[in-house]
C-alpha cells in the first residue's frame, strides 16, 4: 500500500538553520497494516508523515501509495487517498459550524459537488448512528456548534470525520498528546476500533511507549532521519515499555559517546 524508497529531505539547505530531516528512508507497509512510529524529538517522525501526506516534496527518493507514484504530488493532490488527524484537537474541524455540518463536509470530501449540499433527514439519521459510536452523548447534539465542545470530544469527531469515507491511508500525528488522560484513552480506543473495523492502512506517531507496544502490527523507531529499528508484532508481544526505554537510553548513550569522540578529535587536530 505504501512504498517509500531512499527518501531524502533537507530543510533550509545551505544556511545556518539547515536540517537533514530524512536520510535515505526505506519503508514498505502492506495494505491493512497499522504501524506506530516512535523516536526522540527531531528524529523525523512527523517529517515522515508529512512526506507521505505531500506537505513537502522530497529532495530525492520515491513515494508510492496503492501502486501510484505520488512523489511529485502535493498534499491536495493526494487528499483523495489520505486522511489525517493532527495533534491539535482544533485543527481538524470548522468551529463555527455544527457537528452535523462538519460531518457532512467530511462525507462530501472526494465526492462530486453540486450547488445544493443540504442535509437531508436520512443523512442526519446516518450521522446520528455514526456519532453514537463515540459514546460521548453527542448524538442528540447534532445542531451544536462544534467550537463549544471539549478538546477530547472534538478530537473524537475529527477521527470520525477522517474515516467516514474509508481512506487508502490514515495518518495520526500524536493525535492524543494534547488531551487529558481520560480523553486520550477514549480516543485511542476509538482509533483502534475504527482501524480494525475498516482494516485501514495506518501510520501513527506517538511518544507513548505503551501505545507503541499495545497498538498496531509493527513499530518503527526513528533517529536522526533514519529508521533504526523495525519491530514486528510478534516481537512487540515480548517487549515491555521498559525494553523500549532501554533502547532509547542506549541510543542516547551511543550519541553522547560519539559527541565526546568528536570533541576529542577537535581538541587534538583543530
Backbone as CSV, one residue per row, in Angstrom:
resi,resn,N_x,N_y,N_z,CA_x,CA_y,CA_z,C_x,C_y,C_z
1,UNK,0.822,-1.208,0.000,0.000,0.000,0.000,0.863,1.268,0.000
2,UNK,1.871,1.313,0.902,2.805,2.437,0.926,4.206,1.898,0.690
3,UNK,4.900,2.479,-0.270,6.274,2.095,-0.541,7.128,3.357,-0.616
4,UNK,8.066,3.478,0.299,8.977,4.622,0.350,10.375,4.110,0.054
5,UNK,11.042,4.736,-0.901,12.340,4.254,-1.358,13.375,5.374,-1.315
6,UNK,14.403,5.187,-0.502,15.574,6.074,-0.448,15.168,7.546,-0.399
7,UNK,14.325,7.884,0.567,13.768,9.230,0.657,14.695,10.156,1.443
8,UNK,14.984,11.309,0.842,15.845,12.311,1.470,15.124,13.654,1.492
9,UNK,15.313,14.397,2.591,14.789,15.754,2.667,15.648,16.606,3.593
10,UNK,16.103,17.736,3.076,16.835,18.727,3.859,16.067,20.038,3.819
11,UNK,15.849,20.624,4.989,15.207,21.927,5.072,16.262,23.015,5.266
12,UNK,16.034,24.179,4.677,16.934,25.332,4.791,18.357,24.979,4.362
13,UNK,18.462,24.236,3.276,19.770,23.785,2.790,20.702,24.967,2.535
14,UNK,21.951,24.795,2.960,22.970,25.801,2.716,22.930,26.988,3.645
15,UNK,22.089,26.924,4.680,22.011,28.017,5.655,22.447,27.514,7.024
16,UNK,22.539,28.446,7.977,22.910,28.078,9.339,21.831,27.225,9.998
17,UNK,20.615,27.261,9.443,19.492,26.503,10.003,19.219,25.208,9.244
18,UNK,20.193,24.728,8.510,19.998,23.506,7.721,19.681,22.320,8.627
19,UNK,18.658,21.574,8.237,18.261,20.367,8.973,18.080,19.236,7.970
20,UNK,18.866,18.180,8.145,18.769,16.994,7.293,17.765,16.057,7.950
21,UNK,16.497,16.137,7.541,15.404,15.516,8.284,15.141,14.064,7.928
22,UNK,15.302,13.706,6.658,15.128,12.316,6.225,16.379,11.903,5.463
23,UNK,16.967,10.788,5.885,18.264,10.374,5.359,18.172,8.981,4.731
24,UNK,17.597,8.916,3.548,17.536,7.639,2.849,16.579,6.651,3.462
25,UNK,15.361,7.097,3.759,14.363,6.237,4.403,13.786,5.240,3.391
26,UNK,13.787,3.964,3.778,13.131,2.889,3.017,12.065,2.267,3.920
27,UNK,10.848,2.171,3.416,9.767,1.617,4.238,8.684,1.048,3.338
28,UNK,8.290,-0.199,3.601,7.180,-0.845,2.901,6.083,-1.176,3.916
29,UNK,4.871,-0.748,3.630,3.734,-1.018,4.508,2.645,-1.671,3.677
30,UNK,2.249,-2.864,4.070,1.229,-3.602,3.330,-0.166,-3.064,3.647
31,UNK,-1.105,-3.335,2.766,-2.489,-2.916,2.982,-3.022,-3.515,4.280
32,UNK,-3.650,-2.676,5.095,-4.218,-3.132,6.356,-3.268,-3.120,7.529
33,UNK,-1.998,-2.802,7.306,-1.050,-2.717,8.419,-1.267,-1.431,9.211
34,UNK,-1.045,-1.530,10.511,-1.145,-0.397,11.426,0.232,-0.239,12.066
35,UNK,0.970,0.776,11.634,2.349,0.967,12.050,2.445,2.143,13.005
36,UNK,3.011,1.920,14.184,3.277,3.011,15.113,4.728,3.450,14.949
37,UNK,4.970,4.746,15.146,6.290,5.335,14.931,6.732,6.035,16.201
38,UNK,7.911,5.668,16.696,8.460,6.296,17.892,9.846,6.859,17.580
39,UNK,10.320,7.720,18.459,11.639,8.313,18.272,11.763,9.560,19.118
40,UNK,12.986,10.019,19.321,13.211,11.221,20.109,12.750,12.444,19.325
41,UNK,12.686,13.583,20.000,12.344,14.828,19.320,13.347,15.098,18.203
42,UNK,12.833,15.470,17.033,13.716,15.753,15.916,14.219,14.533,15.181
43,UNK,13.644,13.367,15.473,14.123,12.134,14.841,13.583,11.951,13.419
44,UNK,12.529,12.706,13.065,11.969,12.599,11.719,10.605,11.950,11.655
45,UNK,9.964,11.734,12.808,8.672,11.039,12.840,7.596,11.810,12.067
46,UNK,7.355,13.035,12.487,6.319,13.832,11.819,6.728,14.187,10.397
47,UNK,8.032,14.344,10.163,8.507,14.626,8.806,8.179,13.466,7.875
48,UNK,8.283,12.242,8.387,7.933,11.076,7.580,6.447,11.098,7.229
49,UNK,5.586,11.428,8.202,4.157,11.541,7.910,3.897,12.642,6.887
50,UNK,4.593,13.762,7.034,4.421,14.860,6.074,4.865,14.448,4.674
51,UNK,5.890,13.606,4.602,6.356,13.118,3.298,5.302,12.248,2.641
52,UNK,4.622,11.425,3.428,3.540,10.590,2.892,2.350,11.460,2.489
53,UNK,2.061,12.473,3.316,0.904,13.332,3.063,1.111,14.267,1.879
54,UNK,2.377,14.592,1.565,2.648,15.528,0.476,2.736,16.964,0.935
55,UNK,2.985,17.172,2.241,3.140,18.527,2.769,4.322,19.236,2.120
56,UNK,5.349,18.479,1.773,6.504,18.985,1.026,6.900,17.939,-0.001
57,UNK,7.700,18.330,-0.956,8.229,17.386,-1.933,9.649,17.005,-1.527
58,UNK,10.011,15.734,-1.623,11.344,15.298,-1.189,12.441,15.795,-2.130
59,UNK,13.660,15.818,-1.619,14.809,16.167,-2.461,15.091,15.043,-3.446
60,UNK,14.970,13.816,-2.966,15.160,12.654,-3.828,14.449,11.465,-3.188
61,UNK,14.315,10.401,-3.976,13.599,9.223,-3.492,12.223,9.119,-4.118
62,UNK,11.438,8.188,-3.607,10.156,7.870,-4.246,9.125,7.503,-3.189
63,UNK,7.891,7.957,-3.406,6.765,7.601,-2.537,5.647,7.049,-3.417
64,UNK,5.197,5.840,-3.099,4.077,5.236,-3.814,2.965,4.916,-2.827
65,UNK,1.729,5.166,-3.241,0.549,4.813,-2.448,-0.407,4.045,-3.344
66,UNK,-0.744,2.842,-2.921,-1.657,1.980,-3.699,-1.169,1.810,-5.131
67,UNK,0.147,1.680,-5.293,0.728,1.447,-6.606,0.891,2.674,-7.467
68,UNK,0.524,3.842,-6.943,0.624,5.097,-7.696,1.823,5.891,-7.199
69,UNK,2.659,6.349,-8.121,3.795,7.194,-7.770,3.281,8.604,-7.465
70,UNK,3.339,8.999,-6.174,2.834,10.310,-5.765,3.976,11.239,-5.348
71,UNK,5.200,10.869,-5.664,6.368,11.598,-5.182,6.294,13.084,-5.470
72,UNK,5.840,13.469,-6.646,5.814,14.880,-7.040,4.424,15.494,-6.889
73,UNK,3.536,14.811,-6.196,2.206,15.359,-5.947,2.168,16.073,-4.605
74,UNK,1.484,17.222,-4.559,1.301,17.947,-3.314,0.156,17.344,-2.514
75,UNK,0.003,17.828,-1.274,-0.996,17.245,-0.368,-2.411,17.289,-0.932
76,UNK,-2.805,18.398,-1.591,-4.175,18.478,-2.101,-4.410,17.475,-3.227
77,UNK,-3.327,17.075,-3.902,-3.464,16.082,-4.970,-3.567,14.665,-4.401
78,UNK,-3.000,14.467,-3.210,-3.060,13.150,-2.560,-4.271,13.011,-1.644
79,UNK,-5.031,14.102,-1.479,-6.102,14.117,-0.482,-7.149,13.030,-0.720
80,UNK,-7.320,12.617,-1.971,-8.317,11.580,-2.250,-7.880,10.216,-1.715
81,UNK,-6.596,10.090,-1.376,-6.063,8.822,-0.871,-5.865,8.816,0.643
82,UNK,-5.709,10.003,1.236,-5.213,10.114,2.600,-6.148,10.911,3.482
83,UNK,-6.335,10.450,4.722,-6.967,11.236,5.780,-5.954,11.409,6.897
84,UNK,-6.070,12.526,7.609,-5.071,12.813,8.635,-5.715,13.442,9.862
85,UNK,-5.229,13.045,11.035,-5.653,13.647,12.297,-4.407,14.221,12.957
86,UNK,-4.460,15.518,13.292,-3.317,16.217,13.851,-3.338,16.194,15.375
87,UNK,-2.233,16.649,15.971,-2.129,16.705,17.428,-3.121,17.694,18.025
88,UNK,-3.291,18.839,17.378,-4.173,19.885,17.885,-5.633,19.506,17.660
89,UNK,-6.430,19.356,18.722,-7.838,18.964,18.551,-8.654,19.979,17.756
90,UNK,-8.145,21.201,17.634,-8.898,22.249,16.957,-8.502,22.388,15.489
91,UNK,-7.599,21.534,15.020,-7.099,21.664,13.647,-7.974,20.970,12.619
92,UNK,-8.789,20.020,13.029,-9.495,19.197,12.046,-10.966,19.486,11.867
93,UNK,-11.471,20.566,12.517,-12.894,20.861,12.433,-13.109,22.348,12.158
94,UNK,-14.322,22.680,11.709,-14.716,24.076,11.489,-15.502,24.528,12.714
95,UNK,-14.921,25.371,13.570,-15.519,25.654,14.883,-16.865,26.352,14.845
96,UNK,-17.163,27.113,13.797,-18.414,27.868,13.740,-19.547,27.104,13.058
97,UNK,-19.255,25.853,12.678,-20.290,25.022,12.063,-20.749,23.959,13.065
98,UNK,-21.913,23.400,12.832,-22.457,22.410,13.751,-21.749,21.058,13.580
99,UNK,-22.015,20.174,14.531,-21.480,18.820,14.444,-21.934,18.163,13.143
100,UNK,-23.225,18.274,12.840,-23.763,17.654,11.623,-23.127,18.244,10.374
101,UNK,-22.938,19.562,10.346,-22.352,20.216,9.179,-20.897,19.786,8.979
102,UNK,-20.151,19.640,10.073,-18.769,19.175,9.964,-18.710,17.760,9.410
103,UNK,-19.573,16.905,9.908,-19.600,15.525,9.413,-20.010,15.488,7.937
104,UNK,-20.926,16.349,7.578,-21.398,16.371,6.192,-20.281,16.822,5.252
105,UNK,-19.504,17.808,5.666,-18.364,18.240,4.862,-17.385,17.083,4.664
106,UNK,-17.128,16.343,5.756,-16.218,15.205,5.659,-16.782,14.131,4.733
107,UNK,-18.099,13.912,4.819,-18.744,12.905,3.969,-18.652,13.281,2.486
108,UNK,-18.752,14.573,2.185,-18.724,15.043,0.798,-17.312,15.080,0.217
109,UNK,-16.307,14.926,1.064,-14.923,15.004,0.607,-14.653,13.947,-0.465
110,UNK,-14.170,14.397,-1.604,-13.851,13.483,-2.692,-15.019,13.104,-3.561
111,UNK,-16.227,13.573,-3.199,-17.421,13.275,-4.000,-17.727,14.456,-4.932
112,UNK,-18.455,14.198,-6.034,-18.856,15.303,-6.917,-19.661,16.340,-6.135
113,UNK,-19.323,17.619,-6.326,-20.012,18.695,-5.607,-21.102,19.287,-6.489
114,UNK,-22.234,19.572,-5.876,-23.350,20.205,-6.560,-23.711,21.491,-5.818
115,UNK,-24.445,22.402,-6.462,-24.787,23.656,-5.786,-25.506,23.455,-4.460
116,UNK,-26.305,22.405,-4.383,-27.053,22.156,-3.153,-26.456,20.951,-2.423
117,UNK,-26.049,21.185,-1.203,-25.483,20.099,-0.394,-26.207,20.048,0.957
118,UNK,-27.525,20.312,0.926,-28.268,20.384,2.176,-28.285,19.021,2.870
119,UNK,-28.480,19.087,4.170,-28.534,17.879,4.975,-29.950,17.318,4.960
120,UNK,-30.109,16.156,4.365,-31.412,15.512,4.340,-31.622,14.729,5.628
121,UNK,-32.881,14.476,5.936,-33.217,13.759,7.174,-32.575,12.382,7.202
122,UNK,-32.542,11.701,6.066,-31.939,10.366,6.016,-30.441,10.434,6.327
123,UNK,-29.782,11.472,5.833,-28.357,11.631,6.089,-28.107,11.962,7.553
124,UNK,-28.960,12.804,8.137,-28.834,13.126,9.561,-28.973,11.861,10.413
125,UNK,-29.876,10.972,9.980,-30.040,9.712,10.707,-28.780,8.878,10.689
126,UNK,-28.092,8.871,9.557,-26.831,8.121,9.464,-25.766,8.746,10.358
127,UNK,-25.722,10.083,10.400,-24.743,10.749,11.257,-25.040,10.480,12.729
128,UNK,-26.314,10.427,13.073,-26.700,10.104,14.445,-26.140,8.739,14.846
129,UNK,-26.274,7.759,13.946,-25.758,6.421,14.226,-24.236,6.422,14.343
130,UNK,-23.569,7.154,13.450,-22.102,7.214,13.480,-21.608,7.831,14.781
131,UNK,-22.211,8.942,15.189,-21.750,9.657,16.379,-22.048,8.872,17.648
132,UNK,-23.090,8.083,17.628,-23.414,7.278,18.815,-22.279,6.318,19.154
133,UNK,-21.499,5.909,18.146,-20.365,5.006,18.397,-19.314,5.629,19.303
134,UNK,-19.267,6.961,19.346,-18.251,7.636,20.145,-18.510,7.506,21.641
135,UNK,-19.747,7.202,21.997,-20.146,7.040,23.399,-19.799,8.278,24.223
136,UNK,-20.108,9.441,23.638,-19.856,10.725,24.308,-21.136,11.541,24.465
137,UNK,-22.294,10.899,24.237,-23.591,11.558,24.350,-23.686,12.786,23.430
138,UNK,-23.115,12.665,22.240,-23.159,13.767,21.276,-24.208,13.551,20.185
139,UNK,-24.773,12.359,20.126,-25.684,12.049,19.015,-26.960,12.895,19.036
140,UNK,-27.348,13.398,20.212,-28.532,14.252,20.293,-28.161,15.733,20.304
141,UNK,-26.909,16.024,19.921,-26.445,17.421,19.896,-25.918,17.780,18.502
142,UNK,-26.524,17.215,17.470,-26.041,17.437,16.105,-26.088,18.906,15.695
143,UNK,-26.983,19.683,16.327,-27.113,21.095,15.969,-26.182,21.987,16.781
144,UNK,-25.419,21.411,17.701,-24.489,22.209,18.492,-23.305,22.660,17.651
145,UNK,-22.892,23.894,17.848,-21.683,24.391,17.180,-20.486,23.646,17.754
146,UNK,-19.626,23.163,16.880,-18.565,22.271,17.321,-17.512,22.987,18.179
147,UNK,-17.438,24.321,18.034,-16.491,25.082,18.837,-16.809,25.106,20.314
148,UNK,-18.020,24.668,20.695,-18.405,24.651,22.108,-18.000,23.348,22.803
149,UNK,-17.454,22.385,22.048,-17.128,21.080,22.620,-15.741,21.085,23.250
150,UNK,-15.497,20.089,24.073,-14.171,19.939,24.686,-13.171,19.429,23.656
151,UNK,-11.888,19.517,23.998,-10.848,19.027,23.093,-10.984,17.549,22.790
152,UNK,-11.317,16.761,23.806,-11.476,15.323,23.606,-12.638,15.006,22.689
153,UNK,-13.754,15.705,22.865,-14.917,15.498,22.006,-14.600,15.888,20.570
154,UNK,-13.910,17.002,20.390,-13.572,17.446,19.038,-12.602,16.489,18.360
155,UNK,-11.648,15.962,19.142,-10.692,15.042,18.526,-11.371,13.732,18.137
156,UNK,-12.308,13.281,18.944,-13.061,12.070,18.587,-13.871,12.299,17.310
157,UNK,-14.481,13.468,17.190,-15.234,13.798,15.977,-14.308,13.950,14.772
158,UNK,-13.134,14.533,14.991,-12.161,14.654,13.898,-11.758,13.279,13.389
159,UNK,-11.547,12.344,14.310,-11.215,10.978,13.934,-12.353,10.352,13.123
160,UNK,-13.583,10.559,13.575,-14.743,10.029,12.844,-14.830,10.650,11.450
161,UNK,-14.575,11.952,11.351,-14.595,12.627,10.061,-13.525,12.072,9.127
162,UNK,-12.383,11.674,9.697,-11.277,11.156,8.881,-11.589,9.813,8.262
163,UNK,-12.463,9.035,8.912,-12.709,7.675,8.417,-14.143,7.465,7.927
164,UNK,-14.957,8.545,7.901,-16.362,8.374,7.494,-16.448,7.880,6.052
165,UNK,-15.495,8.299,5.215,-15.252,7.672,3.915,-13.900,6.975,4.037
166,UNK,-13.849,5.668,4.196,-12.584,4.989,4.489,-11.477,5.369,3.506
167,UNK,-10.364,5.926,4.017,-9.269,6.342,3.141,-8.347,5.179,2.794
168,UNK,-7.526,5.368,1.789,-6.478,4.390,1.491,-5.453,4.370,2.627
169,UNK,-5.153,5.562,3.172,-4.146,5.692,4.227,-4.662,6.647,5.299
170,UNK,-4.514,6.254,6.555,-4.860,7.109,7.689,-3.579,7.493,8.421
171,UNK,-3.345,8.805,8.564,-2.160,9.312,9.254,-2.584,9.944,10.586
172,UNK,-1.925,9.531,11.668,-2.252,10.019,13.008,-0.975,10.585,13.633
173,UNK,-0.955,11.910,13.794,0.269,12.573,14.253,0.135,12.990,15.712
174,UNK,0.468,12.052,16.615,0.361,12.291,18.060,-1.009,12.879,18.403
175,UNK,-2.054,12.239,17.916,-3.390,12.827,17.984,-4.023,12.774,19.367
176,UNK,-3.331,12.181,20.350,-3.853,12.219,21.724,-2.939,12.999,22.658
177,UNK,-1.854,13.562,22.149,-0.849,14.198,23.008,-1.388,15.410,23.752
178,UNK,-2.356,16.121,23.187,-2.865,17.344,23.808,-4.092,17.093,24.685
179,UNK,-4.466,15.827,24.871,-5.673,15.502,25.619,-5.366,15.073,27.041
180,UNK,-6.347,15.229,27.930,-6.210,14.692,29.279,-6.226,13.164,29.205
181,UNK,-5.696,12.485,30.235,-5.570,11.012,30.169,-6.871,10.277,29.852
182,UNK,-7.987,10.718,30.439,-9.253,10.028,30.195,-9.688,10.181,28.738
183,UNK,-9.609,11.406,28.211,-9.995,11.643,26.820,-9.058,10.920,25.866
184,UNK,-7.747,10.935,26.204,-6.758,10.259,25.355,-7.058,8.771,25.261
185,UNK,-7.390,8.155,26.402,-7.688,6.723,26.409,-8.917,6.416,25.565
186,UNK,-9.920,7.289,25.624,-11.142,7.063,24.845,-10.868,7.214,23.343
187,UNK,-10.084,8.231,22.972,-9.766,8.434,21.558,-8.913,7.288,21.023
188,UNK,-7.983,6.785,21.829,-7.167,5.643,21.406,-8.035,4.406,21.214
189,UNK,-8.986,4.191,22.120,-9.893,3.040,21.976,-10.679,3.138,20.670
190,UNK,-11.172,4.343,20.371,-11.922,4.553,19.125,-11.011,4.370,17.912
191,UNK,-9.776,4.852,18.029,-8.809,4.713,16.936,-8.620,3.244,16.580
192,UNK,-8.364,2.439,17.591,-8.142,1.018,17.371,-9.389,0.349,16.788
193,UNK,-10.545,0.743,17.303,-11.816,0.179,16.822,-12.041,0.498,15.347
194,UNK,-11.859,1.755,14.967,-12.105,2.162,13.579,-11.100,1.535,12.618
195,UNK,-9.843,1.460,13.040,-8.812,0.887,12.170,-9.057,-0.599,11.960
196,UNK,-9.377,-1.309,13.032,-9.637,-2.744,12.912,-10.896,-3.000,12.090
197,UNK,-11.938,-2.222,12.327,-13.190,-2.420,11.602,-13.019,-2.177,10.107
198,UNK,-12.284,-1.130,9.749,-12.117,-0.790,8.348,-10.884,-1.394,7.712
199,UNK,-10.079,-2.125,8.523,-8.812,-2.682,8.046,-8.002,-1.599,7.327
200,UNK,-7.876,-0.468,7.994,-7.248,0.705,7.403,-5.725,0.626,7.494
201,UNK,-5.061,0.992,6.426,-3.614,1.129,6.436,-3.296,2.418,7.179
202,UNK,-2.577,2.304,8.301,-2.434,3.453,9.203,-1.008,3.615,9.700
203,UNK,-0.609,4.889,9.852,0.654,5.238,10.487,0.338,6.177,11.640
204,UNK,0.859,5.871,12.816,0.583,6.688,13.992,1.877,7.054,14.699
205,UNK,2.163,8.350,14.773,3.291,8.839,15.553,2.846,8.961,17.000
206,UNK,3.679,8.475,17.917,3.337,8.561,19.336,4.607,8.700,20.177
207,UNK,4.460,9.373,21.312,5.531,9.416,22.308,5.272,8.412,23.427
208,UNK,4.123,7.750,23.373,3.742,6.803,24.423,4.291,5.417,24.097
209,UNK,5.167,4.918,24.955,5.724,3.586,24.744,4.641,2.514,24.863
210,UNK,3.684,2.733,25.767,2.617,1.733,25.928,1.738,1.691,24.681
211,UNK,1.413,2.862,24.109,0.644,2.873,22.865,1.403,2.172,21.745
212,UNK,2.707,2.430,21.665,3.522,1.841,20.600,3.496,0.321,20.659
213,UNK,3.510,-0.223,21.865,3.538,-1.679,22.014,2.150,-2.306,21.907
214,UNK,1.149,-1.629,22.455,-0.184,-2.216,22.523,-0.953,-2.108,21.210
215,UNK,-0.632,-1.094,20.412,-1.391,-0.848,19.189,-0.587,-1.249,17.959
216,UNK,-1.301,-1.631,16.930,-0.670,-1.821,15.637,-0.022,-3.163,15.414
217,UNK,0.407,-3.352,14.169,1.032,-4.602,13.750,2.556,-4.509,13.709
218,UNK,3.079,-3.290,13.685,4.531,-3.061,13.685,4.828,-1.748,14.396
219,UNK,6.051,-1.647,14.894,6.539,-0.380,15.441,7.894,-0.093,14.834
220,UNK,8.057,1.123,14.293,9.373,1.510,13.804,9.933,2.617,14.697
221,UNK,11.236,2.557,14.924,11.927,3.572,15.715,12.796,4.399,14.787
222,UNK,12.704,5.731,14.927,13.493,6.623,14.083,14.508,7.392,14.914
223,UNK,15.600,7.749,14.269,16.616,8.587,14.912,17.386,9.322,13.827
224,UNK,17.470,10.627,13.978,18.224,11.467,13.049,17.864,11.188,11.588
225,UNK,16.563,11.081,11.338,16.097,10.947,9.963,16.204,9.570,9.364
226,UNK,16.516,8.574,10.190,16.632,7.197,9.691,15.746,6.260,10.503
227,UNK,15.313,5.181,9.877,14.650,4.097,10.612,15.737,3.180,11.149
228,UNK,15.828,3.095,12.472,16.912,2.307,13.074,16.418,0.984,13.648
229,UNK,15.101,0.802,13.726,14.570,-0.476,14.217,13.168,-0.666,13.658
230,UNK,12.846,-1.887,13.299,11.533,-2.247,12.779,11.074,-3.471,13.560
231,UNK,10.136,-3.255,14.484,9.745,-4.278,15.453,8.444,-4.935,14.999
232,UNK,8.489,-6.226,14.780,7.317,-6.962,14.302,6.295,-7.128,15.421
233,UNK,5.099,-7.552,15.042,4.047,-7.765,16.027,4.439,-8.855,17.019
234,UNK,5.067,-9.904,16.532,5.487,-10.990,17.426,6.508,-10.490,18.436
235,UNK,7.441,-9.658,17.982,8.451,-9.128,18.901,7.829,-8.144,19.882
236,UNK,6.879,-7.346,19.407,6.191,-6.385,20.281,5.547,-7.089,21.476
237,UNK,5.010,-8.284,21.225,4.329,-9.011,22.287,5.289,-9.479,23.380
238,UNK,6.570,-9.547,23.037,7.562,-9.981,24.028,8.216,-8.815,24.764
239,UNK,8.004,-7.596,24.254,8.665,-6.435,24.833,7.794,-5.756,25.889
240,UNK,8.451,-5.029,26.768,7.764,-4.174,27.732,8.132,-2.722,27.439
241,UNK,7.410,-1.810,28.072,7.748,-0.394,27.891,9.165,-0.108,28.366
242,UNK,9.617,-0.824,29.412,10.993,-0.640,29.898,12.010,-1.069,28.841
243,UNK,11.676,-2.114,28.068,12.575,-2.546,26.991,12.751,-1.432,25.962
244,UNK,11.644,-0.767,25.604,11.729,0.330,24.649,12.516,1.497,25.235
245,UNK,12.271,1.785,26.511,13.007,2.868,27.155,14.504,2.558,27.214
246,UNK,14.834,1.289,27.398,16.253,0.891,27.388,16.875,1.128,26.013
247,UNK,16.086,0.883,24.957,16.595,1.151,23.608,16.919,2.632,23.442
248,UNK,16.038,3.492,23.961,16.288,4.930,23.880,17.506,5.319,24.710
249,UNK,17.623,4.715,25.898,18.762,5.031,26.763,20.071,4.633,26.097
250,UNK,20.095,3.480,25.457,21.297,3.027,24.765,21.609,3.935,23.585
251,UNK,20.567,4.371,22.913,20.744,5.270,21.776,21.358,6.591,22.230
252,UNK,20.822,7.146,23.317,21.364,8.405,23.834,22.805,8.235,24.299
253,UNK,23.095,7.076,24.908,24.456,6.813,25.358,25.413,6.763,24.178
254,UNK,25.009,6.080,23.099,25.849,5.991,21.904,26.084,7.360,21.295
255,UNK,25.028,8.167,21.233,25.165,9.504,20.664,26.076,10.371,21.516
256,UNK,25.960,10.225,22.838,26.795,11.015,23.735,28.255,10.642,23.572
257,UNK,28.520,9.317,23.445,29.893,8.868,23.241,30.434,9.392,21.917
258,UNK,29.591,9.379,20.897,30.018,9.881,19.597,30.375,11.357,19.687
259,UNK,29.546,12.132,20.381,29.810,13.554,20.541,31.114,13.787,21.294
260,UNK,31.365,12.955,22.319,32.603,13.091,23.082,33.815,12.771,22.215
261,UNK,33.687,11.740,21.356,34.798,11.381,20.472,35.087,12.504,19.479
262,UNK,34.016,13.113,18.956,34.213,14.224,18.039,34.872,15.405,18.735
263,UNK,34.498,15.649,19.981,35.099,16.752,20.720,36.587,16.501,20.958
264,UNK,36.956,15.243,21.216,38.368,14.903,21.387,39.143,15.156,20.097
265,UNK,38.538,14.761,18.965,39.188,14.993,17.678,39.395,16.486,17.430
266,UNK,38.408,17.280,17.811,38.531,18.718,17.623,39.692,19.272,18.457
267,UNK,39.772,18.798,19.697,40.853,19.295,20.584,42.211,18.896,20.072
268,UNK,42.307,17.661,19.498,43.608,17.149,19.100,44.063,17.671,17.740
269,UNK,43.098,17.937,16.844,43.505,18.213,15.469,43.064,19.568,14.938
270,UNK,42.317,20.317,15.720,41.868,21.615,15.227,42.540,22.728,16.014
